[in-house]
Amino acid sequence: MTSSHRKSPLTGVTGLLSFVLVVGGASGLLHEWLGWIRFMGFVRFLVPDGYEVYGYVVMVVLGLAVGAAGDALTRRGRA
């Protein structure tokens, strides 16, 4: 049972970017609120000092938006 259509490379890129943003933002929020070890420590360089919580929330929301946009592109390509 193989599919006759191929996935676009853009689908993979948006999926990866969405994953990194959502997991990195959630990891940063957990670190800020609970002091847990950072899972994706490099994301601390993406937010300005003093605005960590806001930056991580924006990262999670942006990751969800990128994921939704990638899914919409995939569905539009199938139709």
Secondary structure, DSSP 8 states (H G I E B T S, - for coil): ---SS---HHHHHHHHHHHHHHHHHHHHHHHHHH----SSGGGGGGS-TT-HHHHHHHHHHHHHHHHHHHHHHHHHHH-
